[in-house]
Structures are given as structure tokens and as C-alpha cells.
Amino acid sequence: MTKTHLISGVTSGIGQAITKRLQAKGERVVPIVRSAAHAEAIGADAHILCDFGEPQRVRDAVRDFSEQLDSFINCAATTIGKAIFTSTLEETQHLLNVNLISPMMICAELKKNMKDGGAILLFSSQSAYRGGFDDAYNVSKGGINTFIKCMALKFAPAVRVFGIAPGITLETRMTRERKADDLAPIKEQIPLKRFGNINEMAELVECLLGPAGSYITGAVIDINGGNYLR
Ligand SMILES: NC(=O)c1ccc[n+]([C@@H]2O[C@H](COP(=O)([O-])OP(=O)(O)OC[C@H]3O[C@@H](n4cnc5c(N)ncnc54)[C@H](OP(=O)(O)O)[C@@H]3O)[C@@H](O)[C@H]2O)c1
């Protein structure tokens, strides 16, 4: 039977690469999008329409969604690009709504949707461990890591819940917004001397969803070229 994956963040970067990879295998992607045109663009036959900046609407939309799922893959996220000293309360709350509260609200409604043997995969970041410039973003990813543990316990044994914590990944909106001059010295510090790419992320996702990931739950897997070792 064709597998069905609910995926956020399909319009760009890692989420787009995962979508292409799963669709190329003949699997079905139901995207969570902010515009119906984004679902049409990937040829989806169903979608959930909501903005992660509005967690109650996100929760209501997922509550109304009745399809059975092999996986939920959360890629949607945003950055402020500022430290807490200069961020407004509104910017901070919006970021936490998008990166943390809305993914939590989705998982809160997914018990009825997940098939036995299914998986929930939430994207984290190396910045959850090492900190960084954008404080709200780093905190949101630390929260995701803790939430993964909580959900792993609550969804077990039927559904596995895990995360991926990438280092800097090229071909994404997040890295396109950064200046080449800022990135060059960071690359030199990475033991593997390069940044990651979206296809490496998508390949790891495919692997974790398959038999190789069948005994993994509650864990967050690092994929960062050795940039952060813990
Ligand atoms: N890129 C990196 O270097 C890096 C490093 C570590 C971790 N990560 C994590 O990996 C995941 C994927 O990152 P990426 O860099 O591939 O993403 P990206 O290219 O920046 O794309 C962000 C995605 O999130 C969606 N999104 C943003 N705000 C939203 C909102 N309010 N409601 C619904 N969707 C929204 C965007 O959809 P729209 O088209 O509607 O805006 C877009 O599809 C994220 O969780 C990110 O934190 C990335």
C-alpha cells in the first residue's frame, strides 16, 4: 500500500528535498502549507492549510484531518536573525509559535492519525546544543529536543518519535540569507571542511523512516560534519 507522509516546510530547502525524494519513490505527500498553490505546485491531492504563526488554527486544522499517516515530518521553521537584546516580544513569541508551539499542537492531534509502525520526525538544529546568535531560534530547537523525548514516551510502542539536528545546510532559505563572508570562516572550523546539503538530509530521513530506524525513538541524530560534538 502507498505510504502517506504529512510534511511541513515543503516549499523550500530540506522539506522540499524530502518531498521530492519520497514522491520519486511513489509515496504520497500531504503538505501543511500556507497557500493552496504551494500544495498544487508539488502535485499533492490533499493538504492542510494553516500558518504556524497561529497555533490554535494549526491545532484545529489538524484536528479536522482524518487520514491515516505513515509519518509526520516537521521541517517548517523561521529565524529572527537577531539576539534577544534587540528582538521584540512579538518577534520572539512569533518565532516560538512557528518553531515550537505549532509542531507541539500538531503532535497533540496526531494520535488518531498515526499508523502502527509509523514515525514522527521533528527537525532540530545543532544550535540547540551550542547556542548561537538568534537566541529565540536556539531555544525553540532546545524545546523541540525535549518535546521529542516526551512524545517518544507517549507514542510508544506503536509510533517512533525522533529528530535530526543538522549543521549549516546549503540550498536552503536560511543559508541563502547569510552572507558568504560570514560562512567562510565557519566552514574552516568544520572537521569535514564543508557544509551539509539538502540531499544528505533527505537521504537520512528516508533511512530513519525505513528498517534502519526501526529501533530508534526519543533520539536526536546529529548531521553536522563534526561541527558540534557532544
Ligand atoms: N538550513 C540550515 O542550515 C538548517 C540548520 C539546522 C537546522 N535546520 C532546520 O531544518 C529545517 C528545515 O530548514 P530549511 O533551512 O530547509 O528551511 P527553509 O529553506 O528556510 O524553509 C522554511 C520552510 O518553513 C516554512 N515556514 C516558515 N514559516 C512558516 C509559517 N509561519 N507557517 C508555515 N510554514 C512556515 C516555509 O514555508 P513558506 O514558503 O510558506 O514560507 C518553508 O517551507 C528547519 O526546522 C530548520 O530549523 C536548518
The ligand as a MOL file (V3000), in Angstrom:
LIG
                    3D

  0  0  0     0  0            999 V3000
M  V30 BEGIN CTAB
M  V30 COUNTS 48 52 0 0 0
M  V30 BEGIN ATOM
M  V30 1 N 19.2430 25.3430 6.7490 0
M  V30 2 C 20.0470 25.0860 7.7770 0
M  V30 3 O 21.2490 25.4060 7.7510 0
M  V30 4 C 19.4950 24.3850 8.9990 0
M  V30 5 C 20.3750 24.0700 10.0420 0
M  V30 6 C 19.8840 23.4320 11.1720 0
M  V30 7 C 18.5510 23.1030 11.2610 0
M  V30 8 N 17.7090 23.4230 10.2370 0 CHG=1
M  V30 9 C 16.2930 23.0730 10.3900 0
M  V30 10 O 15.8900 22.2500 9.3050 0
M  V30 11 C 14.5160 22.5110 8.9880 0
M  V30 12 C 14.3910 22.8890 7.5220 0
M  V30 13 O 15.1360 24.0840 7.3260 0
M  V30 14 P 15.4050 24.7290 5.8800 0
M  V30 15 O 16.6150 25.5730 6.0530 0
M  V30 16 O 15.3670 23.6900 4.8390 0 CHG=-1
M  V30 17 O 14.1180 25.6920 5.7360 0
M  V30 18 P 13.9170 26.9330 4.7470 0
M  V30 19 O 14.5650 26.6960 3.4340 0
M  V30 20 O 14.2630 28.1900 5.4960 0
M  V30 21 O 12.3200 26.8970 4.5500 0
M  V30 22 C 11.4790 27.1650 5.6420 0
M  V30 23 C 10.1680 26.4350 5.4210 0
M  V30 24 O 9.3440 26.7080 6.5620 0
M  V30 25 C 8.0820 27.1770 6.1240 0
M  V30 26 N 7.5490 28.1770 7.0600 0
M  V30 27 C 8.1780 29.2710 7.5360 0
M  V30 28 N 7.3330 29.9900 8.2920 0
M  V30 29 C 6.1530 29.3090 8.3120 0
M  V30 30 C 4.8910 29.5370 8.9100 0
M  V30 31 N 4.6570 30.6400 9.6490 0
M  V30 32 N 3.8880 28.6390 8.7120 0
M  V30 33 C 4.1020 27.5290 7.9500 0
M  V30 34 N 5.2870 27.2560 7.3350 0
M  V30 35 C 6.2880 28.1510 7.5100 0
M  V30 36 C 8.3710 27.8620 4.7900 0
M  V30 37 O 7.1520 27.9210 4.0610 0
M  V30 38 P 6.6770 29.2410 3.2450 0
M  V30 39 O 7.0950 29.0300 1.8170 0
M  V30 40 O 5.1950 29.2750 3.4250 0
M  V30 41 O 7.3770 30.4240 3.8640 0
M  V30 42 C 9.4130 26.9320 4.1930 0
M  V30 43 O 8.8080 25.8470 3.5270 0
M  V30 44 C 14.0800 23.6470 9.9270 0
M  V30 45 O 13.4070 23.0960 11.0350 0
M  V30 46 C 15.3730 24.2800 10.3640 0
M  V30 47 O 15.2740 24.9010 11.6400 0
M  V30 48 C 18.1500 24.0590 9.1060 0
M  V30 END ATOM
M  V30 BEGIN BOND
M  V30 1 1 1 2
M  V30 2 2 2 3
M  V30 3 1 2 4
M  V30 4 1 4 5
M  V30 5 2 4 48
M  V30 6 2 5 6
M  V30 7 1 6 7
M  V30 8 2 7 8
M  V30 9 1 8 9
M  V30 10 1 8 48
M  V30 11 1 9 10
M  V30 12 1 9 46
M  V30 13 1 10 11
M  V30 14 1 11 12
M  V30 15 1 11 44
M  V30 16 1 12 13
M  V30 17 1 13 14
M  V30 18 2 14 15
M  V30 19 1 14 16
M  V30 20 1 14 17
M  V30 21 1 17 18
M  V30 22 2 18 19
M  V30 23 1 18 20
M  V30 24 1 18 21
M  V30 25 1 21 22
M  V30 26 1 22 23
M  V30 27 1 23 24
M  V30 28 1 23 42
M  V30 29 1 24 25
M  V30 30 1 25 26
M  V30 31 1 25 36
M  V30 32 1 26 27
M  V30 33 1 26 35
M  V30 34 2 27 28
M  V30 35 1 28 29
M  V30 36 1 29 30
M  V30 37 2 29 35
M  V30 38 1 30 31
M  V30 39 2 30 32
M  V30 40 1 32 33
M  V30 41 2 33 34
M  V30 42 1 34 35
M  V30 43 1 36 37
M  V30 44 1 36 42
M  V30 45 1 37 38
M  V30 46 2 38 39
M  V30 47 1 38 40
M  V30 48 1 38 41
M  V30 49 1 42 43
M  V30 50 1 44 45
M  V30 51 1 44 46
M  V30 52 1 46 47
M  V30 END BOND
M  V30 END CTAB
M  END
